[in-house]
Amino acid sequence: MRAVLAACLGAALAGTTLAATPAVAEPSPAPADDPFYAPPSPLPPGEAGDVIRSRESKFVLQPISQYPYAGVKAWQVMYRSENATGDVIPVTGTVLVPTKAWEGPGQRPLVSYAVGTRGIGDQCAPSYTLTKGLDYEGPFIAGALNRGWAVAITDMEGLGIPGKQHTYEVGRSQGRAVLDILRAAQRLPGTGLNASTPVGVWGYSQGGTSAGWAAQLAATYAPELDLKGVAANGVPADLTAVGENLDGGPYVALAFLASVGLDAAYPELDLESYLNDKGRELLARSGDICLLSADGVSTFLGTAFKRITDFAHTNPLESPVWQARLNENKLGGTKPAAPVFQGHGAVDAMIPFAQAEALRKDWCALGGNVTFRSYPLSGHIQGALTSRSDSMNFLSDRFAGKPVTGNC
């Protein structure tokens, strides 16, 4: 998996302008040892998207030298958001703004880049990994910056915040975090952004879920945002279908991570009550893993081709209580608030193509403006690369005011 991701990053860097300046900051501690990530209690009064605290940071692509990426101002932020049940929560993230003046029409656009699977440990938080050159989507973010766009990257609920579990693949929480960091970036002093800044959303895999939910929630949750377009790719739209596909396959660990995320969002699900001894042991040793870590790789390899029932005496996917929450987080029930580009690998063995095509049909039936593209030779990891240019060009056209009719 590491080798494949490294190859993908090499390809993603092609055509990306890399530059470096001397390091300007001392090495930052991991979130568990960094007071910045500990939220004040109680939270100060305010509204969704209000900045609780911020500090200057850096964006790094090279993990060895850790030189900051040239021509970019960076901030880490903590801001107010809401979880899946509507409770106010603190979320951390990153805001990046090119120092070069915007040369396009109107104001400089702002893109909320929704990251893919990181894991569920605080040390996986993008606001931390982006300062270390350890984030596998750093080149994609750099590509957006090279177009002159400002970029905001949420850590999503739980990542980085001590004592809070990441609600992995809980779309209703992820979508709000994605929208609220746009608000936070617009309100952050020194960015040159404001409430009328045009915005877009871009994400792949878990980030595709987040982007899809942002598109569905925007009209009611953040109607003031000038949302021009959304690129949601490799989307796990139907978690039941995805879980059934993963069960017994090489990537079943993702289903286990999602079960932990859902349990964190909805405590009545009581995940542990479904587990057998092997499941409780797996939960105990994997509750804070990152995808690209020794523990993460060993967990993926150690669970590959196992069944959910190897770790549970009752499959949660068959439980009415779990089904209700899974259905709440199934995409496709609301018309997207802006034009959507949706790309998916036709031979994706991880996130089934059929459920992505069903999402397209659901959005189209509701009157959504959807541009759908399948990539015949792409699996899941390759799909991140093959959808990259299409996503950026789609957003560029929306920021330029070009009309789009989709291909429903």
N, C-alpha and C positions, 0 to 999 in steps of 0.2 A: 504493500500500500504506500509506503514511504517513497519507493522508487517511482511508482506511477505518478504520485503527486508532484515529485520533483520534476519529472518530465513535463507534466502539465504546466508547472510554473515556468520552466524554461521556454516553452512555447508561448505562454502568455506574455513573457517579457519581450518577445519579438515585436518590434515597432514601438516599444515604450521607451521614452527618453529617460535614461538614468543619469543622475548627477548626484554629487555628494559634496557636503561641506564639513569642516571639522566638527567633531562632537562638541556639543555645547552644554550638556547636562550630565550630572553624575548618574551612574546606574540606579534605576528606580527599583525599590523592593517589590516583591510579589504582593498582590492585593491583600493577602492575609496579614502582612506585616506593614502595610501602608495605611496610615490613618485617614488618607483621603477617601478610602472606600468605606469607612465606617460612617453611616449616616447619623445626623443629629437625631436625638429623641427627646421630645417629639419633633416631627418634621415642621419646619416653619410654614405658616399659612401661605396659600397661593393657589395657583391653577395648574392644570395639566400642561406640561411643557416648561414651567418656570424653572430657572436654573437655581439649584440649591447651593452649589459651590462650583468653582472652576479653577484651573491652573494651566499655565503654559506647559506644553508637552513637546513631543517630537514624533515624526513619522519616519520609520526606518525600514528599508528593504533588505539591507545586508546584515545578516546575523553575526558575522565575525567582526567587522569594523564598527558596526552600529552607528555609522554616520547618518545624520538626519538627511532626509530627502530635500534637495535644494528647491528654493522658491516656494516653500509652503509654510504657512503659519499653522501651528497645531495647538489644540487645547484638549485637555481631559475635562469632562463635565459630569456632574451629578444633577439629575433633574427629576421633576415629579412626573409620574405616569400613573396608570391604573392597571390592575391585574385583570384576570379573566372574569372575576366576579364583581369588578367595579371598585375594589378597595384602592386607596391611594398608596403608592409604593415609590421608593427611590430607585432610580435606575442610573447606571453610569454609561459613559460612552465617549466618543471622540469627535471633534469637529476640526476639519481641515479646510483651509482657504488658500488658494494660490496668491502669491504676492504680486504677480504680474497683473496689470489692469485688464479687465474683461474687454475683449474686442468684438464680441458678438452684439446682436440686437438686444435692446432693453437692458434689464438688469442681469447680473451674473446669476446663473441658475444654481440651485442647491439640490443635490441628490442624496437621498437616504439610502446608503448601501447596506442591505440586509445580508449578514454573513450566513454562510452554511454551517454545517455541524462542526462544533468545536469540542464538545464534550460537556460535562456538567460540573467540573471543578472550577473554583474561583480563578485559578491561575490560567484558565482558558480564555478569560475575558479579552476581547479584541482590544480594549483600551490599554491593556498591558502588553499583549503580544505585538501590537503595532509599534510599540516603542522599542522592541527588541529585534525586529527583523525576523520574527518567528511566525508571522501570520501568512498562511498559504494563499490568501486572497489579496495580499498587499499589492501585487502587480496589477490586479483588476482595478483597485482603488487608484493606483498611480495613473492608469490609463484615463480614468475619469478626470483626475486633476490636470492631466496634460491637455484635456479639452477646455480647460479654463473653469471647470465647474468646481464649486465648493462641495465637499462631501461630509456627511455626518454618518457615523457608524455607532449604532447602539450595541451595548453589551446584552441587552434584553433582560428580562426579569431574573434576578438571582445570581447571574455571573458577576463575580467580583465583590458583591455585597456579602460581608461575613455573616454566617449563620442562616443564609437564605439559599434554598435549593433552586437551581435553574429549572424553569418550567419548560423543558425542552419539547418542542413541537406542539405547544398549546397556542394555536394560532390567534385566538382572541387576545391573549396577552402580548404576543410578539407583534401583532399589527399595531396595537396601541403604542408600544415602545418605539416602533419605527416612525409613526406619525409624530409622537411627542418629541423625539430628538430633532425633527425638523423645526418644531416650535422653539425648542431650546436654542438651536443654532441661530434662528432669526432674532432671538432676544439676547444673545451673548454679546456683550460689548467688545468692540474691536474687530468684528468680523466683516463689517461693511454690508451685512445682510439685514433685512428688515421684514416686516409683516407682509409686504407686497412682493417679496422675492419669489419668482416662479420655482416650483419644486417638482421633483420626480422621485421615483422609487425603483430600485434595481436589486434583484436577489436571485440566488440559485439554490436549489435543494431546500434545506431548512429556510434559507433566505427567500426562496420562492414562495414557501408557505407564508412567511412574514409579509412579503410584497403583496401576495394575493389578498391577505386579510387587510392590509392597509388600503388596498383598492376598494374593498367592500365596506370598510368602516369609515372611510374618509368623509362621506357625505353627511353622516350623522355625528361622528365623533370629532372631526376637525374640519368643519365646513368652510372655515375662513382660509384654509390653505389653498393656494393657487396651484392645484395639482394638475400638471400638464400631461403626464403619462406614467405608466408603470410597466416594468419589464419583470415578469415572474416566470422563471424557467426551472425545469426539472422539479416541478411542484409536487410534493406529497399532499394532494388535495383531500384524499379520503384515507384517513389513518387506519380504518378497518381493512380496506383493501390492501394497503401497504403492509400492515402487520401480517395479514394472511400470506402475502407474497414472501415476506422475509422469513417466516416460520420454517425452520428446517434448512435454510439456505446459508450461504457464506456470510451474510450481513445481518444475521438475526440479532446481533448485539445492539443494532439500532432500535429494534423493537423493545429491547430491555431498557435502553435509555429513555425512550418515549414513555414507557410505563412509569418510570421514576418521575419524569416531568409532569405527567398527568396527575400522579399521586400528590405531587407538591402543590399543584394548582387547585386540586379538589380533594381535601383530606378525607372526605367521606368514602373515597374509593378504597382506602385501607389496603394498599398493595400487599403489605407484609402478611395479611391474613390469607392471601392466596398462595403464598410461597411454601415450598417444602424446605428441607434442610439445605439442599444445594442452592436453592434460590436465595435463602437468607444469607448464606455464605457469600454468594455472588454480590448481593446488595451491599453487604458490609465492606467488601474489599474494592468495590467499584463505584462507590458513591461520590467520588470526586475526581474521576479520570478525565484526561484530555485525549482527544483522538490521536494526535501526534505526540505520544509519549510512550515510554516503555510499558507502563501499566495499560494504556489504551490499546496498544498493539497486541499485548498479551491477552487482554480481554476479548478482542475481536477474534484472535486465533483460537483461544480456548473455548469459545462458544460457537464457532463456525459449524454449521450443519447440525446443530442441536435443535430440539423442538422446545417450544415454550413450555410444554408439559414436562420436560425434563427438569424444570426448575419450579414448577407450580403444580399443586394438586388439583387446581381448577384454573382453566384458561380464562383470564380476565376478558378476553375478546368475546367470550360467550356469556358474560354477565350483563344483565339488563342495566345495572347501575353504570357500568363502564360504557356500555353501548350508548347510553343517553349522553354522556359527556363527550364521547368520540363524535357523535352526530352533531353536537353543538359546535364542534371545531372542524366540521366538514365544509370545505369551500364549495361555492356554487349557488348559495341560496339568496344572494343579494347582487344586484347589478353593480358592476364596478363604476366608481365615480369618475373615471378618466379612461381614455384609450389604453388598452393593454396589449403588450407583445408577450406571447406565451410560446416558448420553445421547449422541445422535449426530444431526447434521443429515442429513436424508434426501437432500438434493441437494449433499452435500459433494463438491466436485470435487478436493479435495486429498487427503483421507484417505477411501478408499472406504467407503461405508455397508455394502457386502456383507461386508467382512472384519470390521467391528464386529459385525454380526449373527451372523457365524460364531463370534466370541468369546463372545457371549451364549449361543449354543447349546452351546458346549463347556463353559462354566462350569455351565450348567444341567444338562447330562448328568452332571456330576461331583457334583451335589447342592448346588451353590452357591445361596445366597439372593440372587437378582439381580432388581432392579427396572430394567427397560429402558424407555426412552422415546425415540422418534424425533421429530424436529422437522421437519415436512413442508416448510416454506419456508426452512429454514436451510442455508446453506453452512457452510464451515469456520469463518470468522471470526465469522459471526453465531451459530454454535453456542455459542461461549464465553458469549455474552450470554443466549441462550435457556435454557441449562442452569444458569445461575447460581443463580436462586432455587430451582429444584428441588434442586440440590445442597446448598445451605445448609439448606433445610427438612428434607431427608433426614437430614443430620447432626444437626440440632437434635432431631429425633425420636429418633434413636439415643441421643444424650446424655441425653435425658429418659426413656429406658428403654421407649419405646413399641415394641411388637412390629411386625415387618414379615414378610410372607410372600413378597414378590416376585411376579413375573408370568411365571415360566418356563413 
